[in-house]
Amino acid sequence: MYSVEASQANYIEPGKRPMSSMAPMIIVNDDGKVVLAIGGTGGSKITSGIAMVTMRNLWQDYNIKEAIDQPRIHHQLIPNNLMAEWFFPENYKEELRKRGHNVTMVSQLHRFNVIMGVHLKCGRLYANADFRKGGAVDGI
């Protein structure tokens, strides 16, 4: 559930690095100040999860908790299947199907990506730990 199809690109060889979907990010504004630190787990689903959460937080003005807690989708490319979390809105899934996507619902929360993030806004830090893995935020 967390991997891509086997390929020579990831075969073990001397001096070669394995492919990885790890994508921790530190995003800065035009002044070079950190505005978002984000990372996650979930194998090949990491990049799509981080991308969705980052776009929601920085472009759609969701706070970091809302951005992380929203339902997500993931397309692996091979197989040609769009996976949607169990609480992804049904009307969105139907619209995607109308547009030719093969949409399947993933009912088990642990089978999707898990994202953690810290957002700096107006001089204050806001953080969220993904509920999908029982995470909790703690701090002073």
Phi and psi restraints in degrees (value plus and minus 20) as a CYANA .aco file:
   2 TYR   PHI    -127.2   -87.2
   2 TYR   PSI      -9.1    30.9
   3 SER   PHI    -146.6  -106.6
   3 SER   PSI     148.6   188.6
   4 VAL   PHI    -119.1   -79.1
   4 VAL   PSI     147.2   187.2
   5 GLU   PHI     -77.8   -37.8
   5 GLU   PSI     125.6   165.6
   6 ALA   PHI     -80.8   -40.8
   6 ALA   PSI     118.4   158.4
   7 SER   PHI    -172.9  -132.9
   7 SER   PSI     138.9   178.9
   8 GLN   PHI     -80.9   -40.9
   8 GLN   PSI     -44.6    -4.6
   9 ALA   PHI     -79.4   -39.4
   9 ALA   PSI     -43.1    -3.1
  10 ASN   PHI    -136.5   -96.5
  10 ASN   PSI      -6.1    33.9
  11 TYR   PHI     -88.3   -48.3
  11 TYR   PSI     127.2   167.2
  12 ILE   PHI     -94.7   -54.7
  12 ILE   PSI     107.1   147.1
  13 GLU   PHI    -166.5  -126.5
  13 GLU   PSI     132.2   172.2
  14 PRO   PHI     -78.1   -38.1
  14 PRO   PSI     115.7   155.7
  15 GLY   PHI      54.4    94.4
  15 GLY   PSI     -14.0    26.0
  16 LYS   PHI    -123.7   -83.7
  16 LYS   PSI     124.6   164.6
  17 ARG   PHI    -119.8   -79.8
  17 ARG   PSI     118.6   158.6
  18 PRO   PHI     -91.7   -51.7
  18 PRO   PSI     130.5   170.5
  19 MET   PHI     -86.2   -46.2
  19 MET   PSI     131.1   171.1
  20 SER   PHI    -166.3  -126.3
  20 SER   PSI     128.4   168.4
  21 SER   PHI    -118.0   -78.0
  21 SER   PSI     -15.1    24.9
  22 MET   PHI     -78.4   -38.4
  22 MET   PSI     117.2   157.2
  23 ALA   PHI    -168.5  -128.5
  23 ALA   PSI      32.1    72.1
  24 PRO   PHI     -84.8   -44.8
  24 PRO   PSI     122.1   162.1
  25 MET   PHI    -154.2  -114.2
  25 MET   PSI     123.8   163.8
  26 ILE   PHI    -141.9  -101.9
  26 ILE   PSI      96.0   136.0
  27 ILE   PHI    -125.6   -85.6
  27 ILE   PSI     112.0   152.0
  28 VAL   PHI    -134.7   -94.7
  28 VAL   PSI     137.2   177.2
  29 ASN   PHI    -107.0   -67.0
  29 ASN   PSI    -193.6  -153.6
  30 ASP   PHI     -81.9   -41.9
  30 ASP   PSI     -43.7    -3.7
  31 ASP   PHI    -109.1   -69.1
  31 ASP   PSI     -18.5    21.5
  32 GLY   PHI      62.0   102.0
  32 GLY   PSI      -9.5    30.5
  33 LYS   PHI    -109.4   -69.4
  33 LYS   PSI     117.5   157.5
  34 VAL   PHI     -85.7   -45.7
  34 VAL   PSI     111.0   151.0
  35 VAL   PHI    -137.1   -97.1
  35 VAL   PSI     -42.9    -2.9
  36 LEU   PHI    -173.4  -133.4
  36 LEU   PSI     112.1   152.1
  37 ALA   PHI    -141.1  -101.1
  37 ALA   PSI     107.4   147.4
  38 ILE   PHI    -168.0  -128.0
  38 ILE   PSI     128.3   168.3
  39 GLY   PHI    -183.6  -143.6
  39 GLY   PSI     156.0   196.0
  40 GLY   PHI    -188.6  -148.6
  40 GLY   PSI     159.2   199.2
  41 THR   PHI    -145.5  -105.5
  41 THR   PSI     144.2   184.2
  42 GLY   PHI     113.9   153.9
  42 GLY   PSI      -0.2    39.8
  43 GLY   PHI      39.2    79.2
  43 GLY   PSI    -150.4  -110.4
  44 SER   PHI     -87.8   -47.8
  44 SER   PSI     -30.7     9.3
  45 LYS   PHI    -107.9   -67.9
  45 LYS   PSI     -25.2    14.8
  46 ILE   PHI     -80.0   -40.0
  46 ILE   PSI     -70.4   -30.4
  47 THR   PHI     -83.5   -43.5
  47 THR   PSI     -60.4   -20.4
  48 SER   PHI     -88.4   -48.4
  48 SER   PSI     -57.3   -17.3
  49 GLY   PHI     -85.7   -45.7
  49 GLY   PSI     -66.2   -26.2
  50 ILE   PHI     -83.8   -43.8
  50 ILE   PSI     -60.6   -20.6
  51 ALA   PHI     -82.0   -42.0
  51 ALA   PSI     -66.0   -26.0
  52 MET   PHI     -82.9   -42.9
  52 MET   PSI     -65.3   -25.3
  53 VAL   PHI     -85.9   -45.9
  53 VAL   PSI     -62.7   -22.7
  54 THR   PHI     -82.1   -42.1
  54 THR   PSI     -65.7   -25.7
  55 MET   PHI     -82.5   -42.5
  55 MET   PSI     -62.8   -22.8
  56 ARG   PHI     -82.8   -42.8
  56 ARG   PSI     -62.2   -22.2
  57 ASN   PHI     -92.1   -52.1
  57 ASN   PSI     -69.5   -29.5
  58 LEU   PHI    -109.2   -69.2
  58 LEU   PSI     -52.0   -12.0
  59 TRP   PHI    -120.7   -80.7
  59 TRP   PSI     -53.8   -13.8
  60 GLN   PHI    -123.6   -83.6
  60 GLN   PSI     -16.4    23.6
  61 ASP   PHI      42.0    82.0
  61 ASP   PSI       9.1    49.1
  62 TYR   PHI     -94.4   -54.4
  62 TYR   PSI     123.6   163.6
  63 ASN   PHI     -91.1   -51.1
  63 ASN   PSI     148.0   188.0
  64 ILE   PHI     -82.7   -42.7
  64 ILE   PSI     -55.3   -15.3
  65 LYS   PHI     -85.7   -45.7
  65 LYS   PSI     -68.2   -28.2
  66 GLU   PHI     -80.8   -40.8
  66 GLU   PSI     -62.9   -22.9
  67 ALA   PHI     -82.6   -42.6
  67 ALA   PSI     -62.0   -22.0
  68 ILE   PHI     -95.6   -55.6
  68 ILE   PSI     -58.0   -18.0
  69 ASP   PHI     -96.7   -56.7
  69 ASP   PSI     -35.6     4.4
  70 GLN   PHI     -84.0   -44.0
  70 GLN   PSI     131.2   171.2
  71 PRO   PHI     -86.4   -46.4
  71 PRO   PSI     132.2   172.2
  72 ARG   PHI    -145.4  -105.4
  72 ARG   PSI     141.1   181.1
  73 ILE   PHI    -144.3  -104.3
  73 ILE   PSI     140.3   180.3
  74 HIS   PHI    -169.5  -129.5
  74 HIS   PSI     115.9   155.9
  75 HIS   PHI    -139.6   -99.6
  75 HIS   PSI     101.6   141.6
  76 GLN   PHI    -102.4   -62.4
  76 GLN   PSI     -33.7     6.3
  77 LEU   PHI      56.7    96.7
  77 LEU   PSI     -74.2   -34.2
  78 ILE   PHI    -147.2  -107.2
  78 ILE   PSI      94.6   134.6
  79 PRO   PHI     -94.5   -54.5
  79 PRO   PSI     143.4   183.4
  80 ASN   PHI     -96.9   -56.9
  80 ASN   PSI      60.1   100.1
  81 ASN   PHI    -166.2  -126.2
  81 ASN   PSI     111.5   151.5
  82 LEU   PHI    -118.9   -78.9
  82 LEU   PSI      98.4   138.4
  83 MET   PHI    -115.3   -75.3
  83 MET   PSI     115.9   155.9
  84 ALA   PHI    -145.6  -105.6
  84 ALA   PSI     119.5   159.5
  85 GLU   PHI     -84.9   -44.9
  85 GLU   PSI     135.2   175.2
  86 TRP   PHI     -76.2   -36.2
  86 TRP   PSI     -46.2    -6.2
  87 PHE   PHI    -125.1   -85.1
  87 PHE   PSI      -5.2    34.8
  88 PHE   PHI     -86.3   -46.3
  88 PHE   PSI     113.5   153.5
  89 PRO   PHI     -74.8   -34.8
  89 PRO   PSI     110.7   150.7
  90 GLU   PHI     -79.1   -39.1
  90 GLU   PSI     -59.2   -19.2
  91 ASN   PHI     -83.7   -43.7
  91 ASN   PSI     -52.1   -12.1
  92 TYR   PHI     -89.1   -49.1
  92 TYR   PSI     -63.1   -23.1
  93 LYS   PHI     -81.2   -41.2
  93 LYS   PSI     -62.3   -22.3
  94 GLU   PHI     -83.6   -43.6
  94 GLU   PSI     -61.0   -21.0
  95 GLU   PHI     -84.2   -44.2
  95 GLU   PSI     -60.2   -20.2
  96 LEU   PHI     -83.9   -43.9
  96 LEU   PSI     -60.0   -20.0
  97 ARG   PHI     -83.2   -43.2
  97 ARG   PSI     -61.5   -21.5
  98 LYS   PHI     -79.7   -39.7
  98 LYS   PSI     -49.0    -9.0
  99 ARG   PHI    -109.6   -69.6
  99 ARG   PSI     -10.1    29.9
 100 GLY   PHI      75.7   115.7
 100 GLY   PSI     -14.0    26.0
 101 HIS   PHI    -103.3   -63.3
 101 HIS   PSI     122.2   162.2
 102 ASN   PHI    -109.9   -69.9
 102 ASN   PSI      82.5   122.5
 103 VAL   PHI    -123.4   -83.4
 103 VAL   PSI     106.9   146.9
 104 THR   PHI    -140.7  -100.7
 104 THR   PSI     126.5   166.5
 105 MET   PHI    -113.5   -73.5
 105 MET   PSI     112.3   152.3
 106 VAL   PHI    -119.3   -79.3
 106 VAL   PSI      93.8   133.8
 107 SER   PHI    -109.6   -69.6
 107 SER   PSI     -39.5     0.5
 108 GLN   PHI    -117.1   -77.1
 108 GLN   PSI      98.8   138.8
 109 LEU   PHI     -78.3   -38.3
 109 LEU   PSI     -56.2   -16.2
 110 HIS   PHI     -91.2   -51.2
 110 HIS   PSI     -27.7    12.3
 111 ARG   PHI    -108.9   -68.9
 111 ARG   PSI     -18.9    21.1
 112 PHE   PHI    -129.3   -89.3
 112 PHE   PSI    -198.1  -158.1
 113 ASN   PHI     -96.1   -56.1
 113 ASN   PSI     138.1   178.1
 114 VAL   PHI    -144.6  -104.6
 114 VAL   PSI     102.2   142.2
 115 ILE   PHI    -136.8   -96.8
 115 ILE   PSI     119.6   159.6
 116 MET   PHI    -142.3  -102.3
 116 MET   PSI     121.5   161.5
 117 GLY   PHI    -172.0  -132.0
 117 GLY   PSI     133.6   173.6
 118 VAL   PHI    -149.5  -109.5
 118 VAL   PSI     106.5   146.5
 119 HIS   PHI    -138.3   -98.3
 119 HIS   PSI     110.5   150.5
 120 LEU   PHI    -122.2   -82.2
 120 LEU   PSI      98.5   138.5
 121 LYS   PHI    -159.8  -119.8
 121 LYS   PSI     108.9   148.9
 122 CYS   PHI      33.2    73.2
 122 CYS   PSI      20.2    60.2
 123 GLY   PHI      56.8    96.8
 123 GLY   PSI     -13.8    26.2
 124 ARG   PHI    -139.7   -99.7
 124 ARG   PSI     125.6   165.6
 125 LEU   PHI    -113.1   -73.1
 125 LEU   PSI     113.3   153.3
 126 TYR   PHI    -145.6  -105.6
 126 TYR   PSI     114.8   154.8
 127 ALA   PHI    -154.2  -114.2
 127 ALA   PSI     137.7   177.7
 128 ASN   PHI    -169.4  -129.4
 128 ASN   PSI     119.2   159.2
 129 ALA   PHI    -128.2   -88.2
 129 ALA   PSI     110.2   150.2
 130 ASP   PHI     -80.3   -40.3
 130 ASP   PSI     106.8   146.8
 131 PHE   PHI     -86.3   -46.3
 131 PHE   PSI     -37.9     2.1
 132 ARG   PHI     -82.5   -42.5
 132 ARG   PSI     -38.9     1.1
 133 LYS   PHI    -147.0  -107.0
 133 LYS   PSI       1.3    41.3
 134 GLY   PHI      51.3    91.3
 134 GLY   PSI       5.2    45.2
 135 GLY   PHI     -90.2   -50.2
 135 GLY   PSI     138.7   178.7
 136 ALA   PHI    -161.2  -121.2
 136 ALA   PSI     127.4   167.4
 137 VAL   PHI    -117.1   -77.1
 137 VAL   PSI     118.3   158.3
 138 ASP   PHI    -164.0  -124.0
 138 ASP   PSI     126.6   166.6
 139 GLY   PHI     157.7   197.7
 139 GLY   PSI     158.9   198.9
